[in-house]
């Protein structure tokens, strides 16, 4: 009780979540009188990050930094425009399609929102779209980042759940495509109701030229995802090759990447990676203490009195995770909940851990778009100046269709596992 109270107060006053987790662990040890546990405290922190799979995280972050520096994002947007053509609400479709392509390289929702807001929102404003809607749409496009491989959150889940990283990345492909198609349906309906402007007309020759010029940028996701699916490389090796590919494409194809920018890129990547990995280490200690205190067993006993079948359990887990995701960022939320809920899902309800991982990740990512916090909306607001609350309201249909997708993923495991069978 004291630990829960301390954790809640520390979180509310703005203490960083990683520090919160460590301090809460210390409070628990002191409150229970188990001071001997202090001897294992640093070892548990080290064990939390002592995983080969976690090396993929800084590499995926590095890919995103190189891609942005090398002008690859802009080429992917141009490629999306060439494919979509001149249709009502064309730039809205382009926004989602470009986000899907960029997702296959970056793998982080907040990083993707920050990058794509700079590219898409000004372009949509020029074409007559409301800035608030453009920024909000970019936020939901960024939702694809942690779902379509590569995904930092899937890597972290794989380490926590002790499942193959490659399996989790593959499991995210169909859910990502499903979300993209559902977003397209919403855009089509809203475009009809609000009479969205048509995208700029281009001749067939212009579109063909753009596709030819921008197509080499697709080598990056092809190298990353193709090498994993083909069994040529594991996700960590694929991320390393992807970083090299993005540097070469940026230097010799787009010709915007400069080698003298590498120190700054490495520094930014190292800072963000350190933040993520410290969260993993801190949460490993917190999870260890939760298991020591038999919290998973108590939660399992309560859930079994409410949920009598796998579907009911998943729907209940969705509600719990969505509430957690509204106040806690994706990776910390993942690390805090998986050690408690995963054993219940797999041992009590016999749910495939990969299916459960997809449901958890999509849920926590949706929490990034849910008040009262809605972190992704604040990221887009910082870049564009649009109001976070208003963004949520004008893009409410996308939130609702995302909830529909979440329910579908919960009810039909094949939507996650079909490519693995």
Secondary structure, DSSP 8 states (H G I E B T S, - for coil): -HHHHHHHHHHHTT--HHHHHHHHHHHHHHHHT-GGGHHHHHHHHHHHH--GGGHHHHHHHHHHHHHHHTTHHHHHHHHHHHHH-S-BTHHHHHHHHHHHHHHTT---HHHHHHHHIIIIIHHHHHTT--HHHHHHHHHHHHTTTTTSSS-HHHHHHHHHHT--HHHHHHHHHHHHHHHHHHHHHHHHHHHHHHT--B-----HHHHHHHHHHHHGGGHHHHHHHHHHHTTSS-HHHHHHHHHHHHHHHHHHTS----GGGHHHHHHHHHHHHHHHHHHHHHHHHHHHHHHHTTHHHHHHHHHHHH--SHHHHHHHHHHHHHHHHHHS-HHHHHHHHHHHHHHIIIIIS---HHHHHHHHHHHHHHHTTSTTT-HHHHHHHHHH---HHHHHHHTHHHHHHHHHHHHHHHH-THHHHGGG-
